[in-house]
Amino acid sequence: MMTCDVIKRNIATTFGDRFECRPLSHYLVVNTPFTYPNLDGIQVFVETLPNGEVILSDKGETLRYLASYQIDPEESENKANVLKSVMSSFDTKFTDGIFYKHSKEGNISDDMLSLVNTILRISDFQLLQRAKKPKSDFFRQVEELIKEIAHDKENLEFKKQVEGNSGKRYNATYFIKSANAIIEPLPHPIQAVDWTKIATVFQEFYDLKNKPEAGYTLYAVLDDEDNEWPDEPKVLLSDVAKILLWSRRRQWKDKILKVA
């Protein structure tokens, strides 16, 4: 029988106190630190079936959120294909308007994070109706700096495929061979769409960190030049990676150079 104590015990080492659990009727409701684009908190509902099987779901909240903006994720072939792709990527099921995953005690944190990522990706349909923001120079500047750090182009790989402890594969944005370092740049989460990227990088780093034999050094470069990052995502990422603030690149650049 899944209980809040069991959930807290399994996710505490991963998320600390940033996930909260409470019983509600015959469900357990887990409040996550992630949000929908309108900044409402994302909740995961945990149900133990009579046969002992554990189901994690959104109880239809994601589609209800989209419906409030008159969005149907299956209304066009393009959206339907994106929906299928997202569910396939995170091994999530979809029935009667509910996104869900089968889970068990040992996998509860991984499965919960995969479901949250599914919810984030699908809820981003609302953002497709907005005008796209201009692309920041941040990513171009980070790439220039990473090339400088690596010295030699043979020492740097782009979109290197790496495998986490779960067996899932990720395309690491930058990999410096001599330092065995993976570097992921993250824009400021000033728009909700950027939370999707944060959640994706968090899952990647969490999975890689749990594979100590790979020995990766994990870095998250945060764009803070125009705005300070809120504490919640910064602290969340610091659980799984070394945080590098872009505004202080002169200070940390030399440290990575020494490692590399």
C-alpha positions in Angstrom: 0.0 0.0 0.0 1.5 3.3 -1.1 1.5 6.0 1.6 2.8 9.5 1.9 5.6 8.2 4.2 6.6 5.7 1.5 6.6 8.5 -1.2 8.5 10.9 1.0 11.1 8.3 1.8 11.6 7.5 -1.9 11.7 11.1 -3.2 13.4 12.8 -0.2 16.9 12.0 -1.5 16.0 13.3 -4.9 13.8 16.3 -4.3 14.3 17.2 -0.6 11.2 18.9 0.8 10.1 20.4 -2.5 7.4 17.8 -3.1 4.6 17.7 -0.6 2.2 14.7 -0.1 -1.2 14.5 1.5 -4.0 12.0 1.5 -7.3 12.9 -0.2 -10.1 10.3 -0.3 -8.6 7.1 -1.7 -5.8 9.0 -3.4 -2.5 10.6 -2.3 -2.0 14.1 -3.8 1.6 15.2 -4.4 2.2 18.9 -4.9 5.3 19.4 -7.1 7.5 22.5 -7.4 6.6 22.7 -11.1 3.8 24.8 -12.6 1.4 25.1 -15.6 2.1 28.1 -17.8 -0.4 30.1 -15.8 1.7 29.3 -12.7 -0.8 27.0 -11.1 1.0 24.2 -9.3 1.2 20.8 -11.0 -0.2 17.9 -8.8 0.3 14.2 -9.2 -2.4 11.8 -7.9 -1.2 8.5 -6.6 -3.7 5.6 -6.4 -3.1 2.0 -5.1 -5.4 -0.5 -6.8 -6.8 -3.5 -5.0 -4.3 -5.7 -6.7 -1.5 -3.6 -5.3 -0.6 -1.8 -8.5 0.3 1.9 -8.2 -1.0 4.4 -10.7 0.3 8.0 -11.0 -2.0 10.4 -12.9 -3.0 14.0 -13.4 -6.7 13.1 -13.0 -7.5 15.1 -16.1 -6.1 18.4 -14.8 -3.9 19.0 -17.8 -6.7 18.8 -20.3 -8.9 20.8 -18.1 -6.2 23.5 -18.0 -6.0 23.5 -21.8 -9.8 23.5 -22.1 -9.9 26.7 -20.2 -8.0 28.2 -23.1 -10.2 26.4 -25.6 -7.3 24.1 -26.7 -7.8 20.5 -27.8 -4.4 18.7 -28.1 -6.0 16.3 -30.6 -7.7 18.9 -32.8 -5.0 18.9 -35.5 -2.7 16.3 -36.9 0.3 18.3 -35.8 -0.8 18.5 -32.2 -1.9 14.9 -32.1 1.6 13.8 -33.4 3.3 16.0 -30.7 1.0 14.4 -28.1 2.0 10.9 -29.2 5.7 11.8 -29.3 5.6 13.3 -25.8 3.8 10.2 -24.4 6.3 7.9 -26.1 9.3 9.9 -24.8 8.2 9.6 -21.2 6.4 6.2 -21.5 3.1 7.9 -20.4 -0.4 6.5 -21.1 -3.5 8.5 -22.0 -7.1 7.3 -21.5 -10.3 9.2 -21.1 -8.5 12.6 -20.9 -6.1 11.4 -18.1 -2.4 11.1 -18.4 -1.0 8.3 -16.2 1.9 5.9 -15.5 2.1 2.6 -13.8 4.7 2.6 -11.1 6.1 0.8 -8.0 7.8 1.9 -4.9 11.4 1.7 -6.1 10.6 3.8 -9.2 8.2 6.3 -7.8 10.5 9.3 -8.1 11.6 8.6 -11.7 8.0 7.9 -12.8 6.7 11.0 -11.0 9.2 13.2 -12.8 8.4 11.6 -16.1 4.7 12.3 -15.6 5.5 15.9 -14.6 7.5 16.3 -17.8 4.7 14.9 -19.8 2.3 17.4 -18.2 4.7 20.3 -18.8 5.2 19.4 -22.5 1.5 19.0 -23.2 0.5 22.2 -21.3 2.9 24.1 -23.5 0.3 23.9 -26.3 -1.2 27.0 -24.7 2.0 28.8 -25.3 2.0 27.9 -29.0 -0.8 30.5 -29.4 1.4 33.3 -28.3 3.9 35.2 -30.3 7.4 33.7 -30.0 9.9 35.7 -28.1 13.1 36.8 -29.8 15.9 34.3 -29.5 18.4 35.4 -26.9 22.1 35.8 -27.5 22.6 33.8 -24.4 22.9 30.4 -26.1 25.3 31.7 -28.8 27.5 33.3 -26.1 27.5 30.2 -24.0 28.6 28.1 -27.0 31.4 30.5 -27.8 32.6 30.3 -24.2 32.4 26.5 -24.1 34.5 26.3 -27.3 37.1 28.5 -25.6 37.1 26.3 -22.5 37.5 23.1 -24.5 40.5 24.7 -26.4 40.4 22.0 -29.1 37.3 21.1 -31.2 38.3 17.5 -30.8 37.8 17.9 -27.0 34.2 19.1 -27.4 31.1 17.2 -28.5 27.7 18.7 -29.2 24.5 16.8 -28.5 26.5 13.8 -27.2 24.2 10.9 -26.5 24.6 9.7 -22.9 22.7 7.0 -20.9 21.4 7.5 -17.4 21.0 5.0 -14.6 17.4 4.3 -15.8 18.6 3.3 -19.3 17.1 6.4 -20.8 19.3 8.2 -23.3 19.8 12.0 -23.4 21.4 14.4 -25.9 23.8 16.4 -23.7 24.1 19.9 -25.2 27.9 20.2 -24.5 30.4 17.5 -23.5 34.0 18.3 -22.7 35.9 15.1 -23.0 39.0 15.8 -21.0 36.9 16.9 -18.0 34.1 14.3 -18.5 31.8 17.3 -18.1 28.3 17.8 -19.3 27.1 21.4 -19.6 23.5 22.5 -20.1 22.6 26.2 -20.6 19.3 27.3 -19.2 17.4 30.6 -20.0 15.9 32.6 -17.2 12.4 31.1 -16.3 10.7 34.4 -16.9 8.2 32.7 -19.1 6.5 29.5 -18.1 7.7 27.7 -21.2 11.3 27.8 -19.8 10.1 25.6 -16.9 9.8 22.7 -19.4 13.5 23.0 -20.2 14.4 23.2 -16.5 12.4 20.0 -15.8 14.0 18.3 -18.7 17.5 19.1 -17.6 16.7 18.2 -14.0 15.6 14.8 -15.1 18.7 14.3 -17.3 21.0 15.3 -14.5 19.2 13.3 -11.9 19.4 10.2 -14.0 23.1 10.8 -14.8 24.0 11.6 -11.2 22.5 8.2 -10.2 25.0 6.5 -12.5 28.2 7.2 -10.5 30.3 4.8 -12.5 30.0 7.2 -15.5 31.8 9.9 -13.4 30.2 12.9 -15.1 30.7 16.4 -13.8 27.3 18.1 -14.3 27.0 21.8 -14.8 23.9 24.0 -15.3 24.6 27.5 -16.7 21.9 29.9 -15.6 21.2 33.1 -17.5 20.9 35.7 -14.8 22.3 38.8 -16.5 18.9 40.6 -16.8 17.0 39.0 -13.9 18.0 37.0 -10.8 16.7 33.4 -10.8 13.9 32.6 -8.3 15.2 30.3 -5.5 12.9 27.4 -6.2 14.3 26.2 -9.6 17.8 27.2 -8.6 17.8 25.1 -5.5 16.1 22.2 -7.3 18.9 22.2 -9.9 21.6 22.5 -7.3 20.5 19.1 -5.9 21.7 17.4 -9.1 24.4 19.7 -10.7 26.9 22.5 -10.1 25.3 25.8 -10.7 27.2 28.3 -12.9 25.7 31.8 -13.0 26.2 33.4 -16.4 26.8 36.9 -14.8 29.8 35.4 -13.0 31.4 33.6 -16.0 34.7 35.3 -15.5 35.0 33.7 -12.1 34.0 30.2 -13.0 35.5 30.0 -16.5 39.0 29.5 -15.2 37.9 26.8 -12.8 36.5 24.7 -15.6 39.6 25.4 -17.7 41.7 23.9 -15.0 39.5 20.8 -14.9 39.4 20.5 -18.7 
